[in-house]
Amino acid sequence: MKRTIYCGLLRTEHIGQKVTLCGWVHSRRDHGGVIFIDLRDREGVAQIVFQPEKKDIFAQAERLRSEYVLCVTGNVRHRPEGTVNPNLPTGQVEVVIDELEVENISASLPFEISDYRETSEELRLKHRFLELRRPVIQKNFIMRHKILQEVHRYFSDQGFIELETPFLTKSTPEGARDFLVPSRINPGSFYALPQSPQLFKQLLMISGFDKYFQIVKCFRDEDLRADRQPEFTQIDLEMSFVDEDDVIGCIEGLLVNIFKEALGKEVKAPFKRISYKDAMLRFGSDKPDTRFGMEIVDLTQDLKSCGFKVFAQVVEKGGVVRSICVPKAGEKFSRSEIDELIKFVTIFGAKGLAWMKVTDSGPESNIVKFFSKEELDTIQKKLGSKTGDLLLFLADSPKIAAEGLGALRLKLGKKLKLIPEERFDFVWVVDFPLLEWDQDEKRWAAMHHPFTSPNSDDIKFLDEKDNASKIRARAYDIVLNGVELGGGSIRIHKKDVQEKMFSLLNITENEAKEKFGFLLEALSFGAPPHGGIALGFDRLCAILLGEDSIREVITFPKTQKAVCLLSGAPSPVSEKQLKELNIRHFVLKKDK
């Protein structure tokens, strides 16, 4: 290769050496007849110097502009006194150029590589190949690479076998919508891109591979947000003859290793565990952010007979009264700001939000008069409130109270800077319900997926739809800083249990055979007990790098409308292609 060293790796130990650098012109400065250029490659920038004594090269250097591609050779020297840049790893040295080759020139840039703060995301994604040149973005992908290598190394050392599963598979619509791929050879039939390798990794356990892992692309045709993309990467694994503790211990070892080897940070295992019920009660979420307090407190039994009719009537109808204590916010929040909080919780279906400010003489608000002294003392004691705190109450159904206060807790935690940004808090959420009621479909649905094993003590309830809500799942989710990194479970490994699960989900015998017949057949041939988990690799990288969106750790991401602005995908195809696939294309007109 022409290059002898990367620009960003030059150090004082290279002084006196002749080096060849290749890269892009990051910036250019002309100081008193001497031209300085910061040359950039993936490892960083190095200052190169063109002196007027070398007339031909100097004349070329005068014509250099941003993002020209150069190959230069010269001698490394210490920067003159007063010009050292302590903010750069290469800031003590520079290269005096003897040879210059301009490999290519660049058109005028749509935005500056060094600073694009005022550039729209649309423009950046359209020119993603330029945005990816930014050093801060390249560092993200170099770190992603390091994490990926640690994943491979860890699982190989643990005796896992890396196996691939198909991308063109059968549509089994149990979750998000599938991306469908028409088959030319089989007219009228479609493949589906996998939402996950779930069924195939179970088949691999039945095949006797014992420990499988894969870094795999998955596809879901769903509405997008910051942590979603139509195509994403997950760390997928499955193990035979294991229980929940085995899978959890394996993942804890992986995450401890990633933090140590890729980030140089120590995290301690075992991680905390919290039940689903406790998570919803204390944090209003099944992916709790445990880096800060301000936990939700249930006051239902304490206030069920209070004089405040709004609370009493909610409890009488089977609802709950829950509250959070916002530290030192009593004086900070004006009435209009409290009104904004009330408006915020209505997004989650809440009808309102009650409040009290704690003063030296006790709680104050327009509703205090409806509570006895004993009730007010109980409220303060259970919430641990102090003078200057703000108490917020939500009375509604358990679901609305949890979601409303859970979201409000996070909103206020960020607003009041209560969340330590540099802290990494892992927690396992366990003891999930196996099923949840689908109000629209009027039937039970799997909370995770239909292949999750019920708790052995609850298998008897599979035959009793009236007791379906009592069935606990052998499922577990790993959460980091309030973000679900992944979820898994011990799987159903007996055919009769799987058939009962399908029946409980209103999947008929014929439907089960059509959609999952190959799995049911496999389960009848000596399937071992097995379990696994899938981690969102993009999410993990984004959190570790301090990014809010997984788009920052995906090389060529889609927009929130699932469009690739760079390539123009999705796009129309020719009539010839459609004809080959036996597809007629038409657009449904929306009702006006």
MARPATOR-88228 format. One line per 4 residues: for each residue x, y, z of C-alpha. Coordinates in steps of 0.05 Angstrom, whole numbers, plus 5000, padded with zeros to 4 digits. Layout:
REM MARPATOR-88228
X:Y:Z  ...
This chain:
REM MARPATOR-88228
5000:5000:5000  5021:5071:4988  5006:5091:5060  5059:5075:5112
5019:5100:5171  4950:5129:5185  4948:5204:5196  4916:5198:5265
4970:5150:5290  5030:5197:5282  5066:5209:5348  5132:5237:5374
5166:5169:5366  5159:5178:5290  5201:5242:5290  5257:5236:5239
5221:5182:5198  5199:5188:5126  5125:5172:5120  5071:5168:5067
5001:5191:5086  4936:5184:5047  4872:5221:5062  4826:5281:5052
4840:5355:5060  4804:5372:5125  4826:5445:5129  4877:5490:5096
4914:5550:5125  4964:5597:5092  5011:5629:5144  5063:5676:5118
5079:5639:5055  5077:5570:5088  5016:5526:5075  4989:5481:5130
4938:5427:5116  4902:5381:5164  4900:5315:5127  4846:5268:5152
4835:5193:5149  4794:5145:5192  4843:5149:5250  4845:5224:5256
4883:5284:5228  4956:5302:5219  4985:5370:5202  5025:5371:5138
5069:5429:5117  5085:5456:5047  5145:5502:5044  5156:5555:4988
5226:5530:4974  5197:5470:4938  5164:5511:4885  5128:5458:4843
5097:5424:4903  5080:5490:4936  5044:5514:4872  5003:5450:4874
4987:5460:4948  4960:5530:4934  4905:5498:4892  4884:5447:4944
4813:5453:4972  4769:5417:5023  4760:5343:5011  4812:5337:4957
4843:5267:4961  4918:5268:4972  4977:5220:4977  5037:5255:5008
5107:5236:5030  5152:5274:5077  5192:5276:5141  5162:5278:5211
5187:5333:5256  5168:5365:5322  5122:5425:5315  5157:5491:5328
5151:5520:5398  5084:5554:5409  5048:5514:5356  5036:5449:5393
4962:5430:5397  4949:5392:5463  4878:5377:5441  4901:5330:5385
4935:5262:5393  4980:5283:5335  4987:5354:5361  5062:5351:5376
5084:5332:5306  5078:5353:5234  5102:5326:5167  5143:5369:5119
5121:5347:5049  5171:5327:4995  5122:5291:4948  5049:5307:4932
5000:5268:4889  4929:5294:4881  4888:5231:4873  4823:5267:4862
4788:5334:4870  4721:5349:4903  4660:5388:4881  4632:5442:4926
4605:5409:4989  4531:5411:5008  4554:5419:5081  4621:5424:5117
4650:5358:5141  4680:5391:5202  4616:5427:5225  4546:5412:5202
4504:5433:5262  4458:5476:5219  4449:5423:5166  4382:5387:5161
4378:5312:5173  4347:5304:5104  4407:5336:5070  4455:5295:5112
4421:5229:5098  4418:5245:5023  4494:5254:5025  4507:5201:5078
4573:5182:5045  4597:5252:5063  4569:5251:5133  4604:5186:5145
4671:5221:5134  4660:5262:5198  4711:5239:5251  4658:5234:5306
4614:5190:5262  4672:5146:5241  4690:5136:5315  4620:5108:5325
4631:5055:5272  4701:5038:5294  4673:5026:5364  4616:4985:5335
4669:4942:5300  4706:4932:5366  4642:4912:5402  4625:4864:5346
4693:4830:5351  4685:4822:5427  4617:4789:5415  4647:4738:5367
4707:4725:5413  4664:4717:5476  4615:4667:5446  4670:4627:5412
4706:4622:5478  4641:4599:5512  4633:4541:5463  4579:4571:5419
4576:4554:5344  4561:4611:5296  4507:4588:5247  4467:4626:5195
4391:4622:5185  4351:4638:5121  4331:4708:5099  4277:4682:5052
4229:4645:5096  4155:4633:5110  4108:4688:5133  4085:4675:5204
4049:4740:5222  4054:4740:5298  4078:4809:5316  4098:4865:5268
4081:4863:5194  4127:4821:5150  4165:4847:5090  4142:4802:5033
4184:4780:4974  4147:4751:4913  4172:4686:4884  4183:4686:4808
4190:4610:4806  4127:4598:4847  4076:4649:4820  4028:4676:4872
4072:4654:4930  4115:4699:4974  4174:4693:5019  4178:4736:5082
4241:4770:5109  4250:4745:5181  4229:4788:5239  4277:4745:5279
4307:4675:5271  4263:4649:5328  4236:4585:5297  4301:4567:5262
4344:4574:5324  4295:4529:5361  4303:4479:5305  4378:4483:5313
4371:4462:5385  4326:4404:5364  4382:4388:5314  4431:4379:5371
4478:4439:5362  4469:4456:5436  4496:4527:5433  4483:4574:5374
4496:4647:5362  4490:4694:5304  4498:4769:5289  4437:4774:5245
4396:4823:5204  4322:4825:5221  4265:4860:5185  4200:4890:5211
4150:4932:5171  4129:4977:5229  4123:5051:5243  4191:5080:5259
4220:5122:5316  4289:5137:5343  4304:5066:5364  4271:5030:5305
4291:5016:5234  4259:4970:5182  4323:4930:5182  4365:4923:5244
4418:4878:5274  4411:4834:5335  4456:4787:5374  4417:4722:5373
4432:4660:5414  4401:4596:5438  4423:4542:5488  4400:4472:5504
4390:4440:5573  4389:4507:5608  4345:4548:5655  4335:4623:5663
4397:4632:5706  4441:4600:5653  4419:4647:5598  4420:4708:5644
4490:4690:5668  4515:4682:5597  4490:4751:5576  4518:4784:5639
4586:4755:5622  4580:4782:5551  4562:4852:5573  4616:4855:5627
4666:4833:5574  4642:4885:5523  4648:4941:5574  4717:4920:5596
4749:4904:5530  4715:4954:5483  4702:5012:5530  4753:5002:5586
4697:5006:5638  4682:4960:5695  4610:4936:5708  4593:4887:5762
4552:4824:5755  4504:4796:5775  4456:4851:5753  4395:4871:5793
4330:4834:5780  4260:4862:5787  4193:4830:5773  4148:4856:5718
4095:4873:5770  4145:4912:5813  4173:4949:5753  4104:4972:5731
4086:4993:5802  4151:5029:5820  4172:5057:5752  4110:5053:5709
4148:5016:5656  4173:4946:5640  4239:4978:5619  4254:5019:5682
4308:5072:5686  4338:5057:5754  4393:5109:5752  4352:5157:5795
4298:5155:5848  4231:5190:5846  4196:5122:5846  4121:5115:5841
4085:5100:5906  4017:5067:5911  3969:5102:5958  3905:5066:5938
3890:5032:6004  3911:5093:6044  3864:5141:6006  3806:5096:5987
3761:5129:6039  3788:5200:6035  3743:5260:6028  3770:5277:5959
3716:5246:5916  3758:5241:5853  3805:5192:5888  3752:5155:5926
3708:5143:5865  3767:5117:5823  3785:5067:5878  3712:5046:5885
3711:5029:5810  3773:4986:5816  3824:5040:5799  3887:5062:5836
3917:5125:5866  3991:5132:5856  4041:5189:5867  4112:5213:5856
4152:5262:5898  4191:5312:5856  4250:5336:5898  4258:5411:5910
4207:5427:5855  4155:5459:5900  4184:5529:5892  4212:5518:5821
4146:5501:5787  4095:5555:5774  4021:5540:5766  4027:5545:5690
4084:5494:5691  4042:5447:5733  3985:5456:5682  4034:5434:5628
4048:5370:5668  3973:5358:5674  3967:5366:5598  4025:5318:5588
3993:5259:5626  3929:5266:5585  3969:5238:5526  3967:5172:5563
3892:5174:5575  3894:5205:5644  3837:5253:5661  3880:5297:5704
3936:5304:5755  3929:5328:5827  3986:5363:5864  4011:5388:5931
4070:5431:5950  4106:5412:6015  4120:5472:6060  4146:5480:6130
4074:5476:6155  4056:5415:6113  4026:5402:6044  3991:5460:6009
3943:5460:5949  3870:5470:5933  3855:5397:5950  3890:5391:6018
3825:5409:6055  3795:5343:6032  3846:5300:6070  3853:5286:6144
3917:5301:6181  3930:5226:6187  3922:5217:6111  3968:5276:6096
4020:5248:6145  4015:5180:6111  4024:5211:6042  4087:5248:6065
4115:5188:6101  4105:5138:6044  4133:5188:5993  4191:5209:6038
4175:5282:6021  4212:5342:6050  4199:5416:6052  4204:5445:5981
4182:5381:5946  4125:5375:5896  4076:5316:5902  4039:5294:5840
3980:5245:5842  3946:5206:5787  3881:5167:5800  3859:5122:5744
3863:5050:5719  3928:5013:5737  3951:5016:5665  3939:5091:5655
3968:5108:5724  4031:5068:5709  4042:5095:5639  4024:5167:5657
4068:5172:5720  4123:5130:5688  4129:5178:5630  4122:5238:5676
4178:5211:5721  4225:5206:5661  4205:5275:5635  4218:5308:5702
4282:5268:5713  4311:5296:5649  4284:5367:5660  4311:5371:5731
4377:5336:5712  4367:5280:5762  4394:5226:5715  4469:5214:5720
4487:5211:5646  4554:5175:5655  4523:5118:5695  4505:5051:5666
4450:5014:5704  4431:4944:5683  4369:4909:5708  4334:4845:5690
4258:4847:5687  4230:4777:5703  4165:4742:5720  4125:4770:5662
4054:4748:5650  4052:4698:5593  3992:4732:5561  3959:4800:5553
3888:4815:5533  3879:4845:5464  3820:4892:5473  3811:4903:5398
3813:4829:5379  3777:4807:5444  3827:4750:5454  3890:4732:5491
3956:4749:5458  4027:4727:5475  4064:4782:5514  4130:4760:5482
4116:4707:5430  4076:4642:5425  4137:4598:5438  4152:4624:5508
4146:4570:5561  4096:4580:5618  4120:4571:5689  4117:4497:5705
4068:4510:5763  4021:4546:5715  4018:4498:5657  3952:4471:5685
3919:4538:5669  3932:4530:5594  3867:4491:5590  3829:4545:5628
3818:4611:5591  3786:4641:5653  3852:4633:5690  3897:4654:5632
3916:4719:5668  3949:4677:5723  3999:4643:5678  4070:4667:5688
4122:4665:5633  4193:4639:5638  4214:4704:5604  4267:4757:5619
4285:4825:5590  4352:4860:5599  4346:4935:5608  4401:4988:5607
4387:5059:5628  4313:5053:5614  4322:5021:5545  4305:4949:5531
4368:4918:5502  4335:4851:5489  4289:4797:5512  4287:4722:5516
4255:4662:5548  4257:4589:5561  4219:4558:5503  4163:4508:5499
4197:4442:5480  4138:4394:5484  4089:4388:5426  4026:4381:5469
4043:4444:5509  4056:4483:5445  3989:4460:5417  3954:4482:5481
3988:4550:5475  3963:4558:5404  3893:4539:5425  3893:4590:5481
3914:4643:5430  3854:4625:5386  3900:4594:5334  3861:4536:5305
3892:4468:5292  3892:4480:5217  3922:4550:5225  3976:4523:5271
3993:4468:5221  3995:4518:5163  4038:4570:5198  4080:4528:5246
4072:4456:5222  4147:4447:5213  4160:4468:5286  4106:4423:5314
4133:4364:5274  4204:4379:5300  4179:4381:5372  4153:4310:5364
4223:4283:5352  4256:4290:5419  4265:4365:5428  4311:4383:5486
4292:4437:5537  4322:4502:5510  4321:4577:5517  4355:4639:5490
4353:4713:5480  4362:4767:5427  4397:4832:5441  4388:4894:5398
4459:4906:5374  4444:4975:5345  4411:4997:5410  4469:4972:5451
4520:5010:5408  4478:5074:5410  4474:5073:5486  4547:5059:5496
4565:5116:5449  4516:5164:5481  4473:5171:5418  4397:5183:5423
4382:5148:5357  4404:5082:5327  4410:5118:5261  4477:5144:5286
4506:5074:5289  4476:5047:5224  4517:5063:5162  4459:5077:5114
4395:5085:5155  4324:5099:5132  4282:5159:5151  4221:5154:5196
4181:5141:5133  4227:5081:5118  4259:5117:5058  4332:5115:5040
4345:5186:5016  4413:5166:4989  4391:5112:4941  4318:5130:4933
4292:5064:4960  4237:5042:4959  4225:5058:4885  4180:5036:4828
4203:4977:4786  4192:4964:4712  4130:4931:4684  4176:4877:4657
4200:4859:4727  4128:4858:4753  4106:4814:4695  4162:4764:4710
4136:4760:4781  4063:4753:4758  4044:4816:4795  3996:4869:4772
4007:4936:4804  3953:4985:4824  3945:5039:4877  3885:5039:4923
3852:5107:4926  3839:5133:4995  3770:5156:5013  3764:5231:5014
